[in-house]
Amino acid sequence: MVELAGEKLERSLAGDQLSPVRTSTQYWCGDEDGCTRDPTIDAITKRMTRIAGVPEENAEYFQILKYEPGQFYRTHHDQQSAHWTPQGVRVYTFFVYLSDVEAGGGTRFTDLGITVRRGLAGAVLSP
């Protein structure tokens, strides 16, 4: 997945705009450049939708994120897709961690008071 994103990574948006609350880079894995037809992406999509119990056609494209040391995404509510979008309203967010880090890099669920530490091949499904 990281190789697919490669040099296509761009400054992440918060909603539909640049914001100081989010400093990572991102790439949306879509149909237009063949990313969604990649065998690895297809296999991961199938596994994630099976775990979440939703049809593949209701899954959003992968958003591949890269965080350099010191980058972050401040506390926020996950963006809700509009009901008229092809996949419908976002019901779940599935985090997949593609690298290991020595420190930091967790996903904090503020209302629950927990932080999930990222680790290579770790994943979190969040409603």
C-alpha positions in Angstrom: 0.0 0.0 0.0 2.8 2.4 0.8 4.4 1.7 -2.6 1.1 2.4 -4.3 0.9 5.8 -2.7 4.5 6.6 -3.5 5.0 10.0 -4.8 1.2 10.6 -5.1 1.1 11.6 -1.4 -0.2 15.2 -0.9 -0.8 17.3 2.2 -3.8 15.9 4.1 -7.0 17.9 4.2 -9.3 18.2 7.2 -12.7 18.0 5.6 -12.2 19.7 2.2 -9.5 22.2 3.2 -5.9 22.5 4.5 -5.9 22.9 8.2 -3.3 23.3 11.0 -5.0 20.5 12.9 -3.8 17.9 10.4 -0.2 17.8 9.1 0.2 14.4 7.5 0.3 13.5 3.8 -2.3 11.3 2.2 -3.3 9.5 -1.0 -6.8 8.3 -1.9 -6.6 4.9 -3.6 -9.1 5.2 -6.4 -10.3 3.7 -9.7 -8.8 6.4 -11.9 -5.2 5.3 -11.5 -5.9 1.6 -11.1 -5.1 1.4 -7.3 -8.4 -0.3 -6.5 -7.6 -3.1 -9.0 -4.3 -3.9 -7.3 -4.5 -7.5 -6.0 -3.2 -6.5 -2.5 -5.8 -3.7 -2.2 -8.5 -6.1 -3.4 -7.6 -8.7 -0.9 -7.4 -6.2 2.0 -10.8 -4.7 0.9 -12.4 -8.1 0.9 -11.0 -9.0 4.3 -12.0 -5.7 5.9 -15.6 -5.7 4.5 -16.0 -9.3 5.7 -14.8 -8.4 9.2 -17.1 -5.3 9.3 -20.0 -7.2 7.8 -20.7 -4.7 5.0 -20.8 -5.2 1.2 -17.7 -4.2 -0.8 -19.8 -1.7 -2.8 -20.4 0.3 0.5 -16.7 0.7 1.2 -14.9 4.0 0.7 -11.6 4.1 -1.1 -8.6 3.6 1.0 -7.0 6.8 2.4 -3.3 6.0 2.8 -1.7 8.3 5.3 1.9 9.0 6.1 3.1 10.7 9.3 6.6 12.0 9.6 8.0 12.6 13.1 6.2 15.5 14.7 3.1 15.3 12.4 -0.3 14.8 13.8 -4.1 14.9 13.4 -5.6 16.7 16.4 -8.7 15.6 18.2 -11.6 15.5 15.7 -14.8 13.8 14.9 -14.5 11.5 11.9 -16.0 13.0 8.8 -19.3 11.7 7.8 -19.9 10.9 4.1 -23.1 12.3 2.6 -26.0 10.0 2.1 -25.8 10.7 -1.7 -22.2 9.6 -2.1 -21.7 6.2 -3.9 -20.8 4.4 -0.7 -23.4 6.1 1.5 -23.0 7.4 5.0 -19.8 6.2 6.8 -20.7 3.7 9.4 -17.2 2.4 10.4 -13.7 3.5 10.2 -11.1 0.8 9.8 -7.5 1.7 10.8 -4.7 -0.5 9.4 -1.2 0.3 10.6 1.5 -0.3 8.0 4.6 0.5 10.1 6.1 0.2 13.6 7.3 3.2 15.5 9.5 3.5 18.6 7.2 6.1 20.3 4.0 8.0 19.6 1.8 7.1 16.6 -1.2 6.1 18.6 -4.9 6.6 17.8 -6.6 8.2 20.7 -10.3 7.7 21.3 -10.9 10.7 23.6 -14.4 9.9 24.7 -13.4 6.4 25.7 -10.1 7.5 27.4 -8.0 5.0 25.5 -5.1 5.2 23.0 -4.5 2.3 20.6 -0.7 2.1 20.0 0.1 1.5 16.4 2.2 -1.5 15.4 3.0 -3.2 12.2 0.0 -5.1 10.8 -2.3 -3.9 13.6 -5.8 -2.8 12.9 -8.8 -1.1 14.7 -12.4 -1.1 13.6 -14.3 1.9 15.0 -18.0 2.7 14.7 
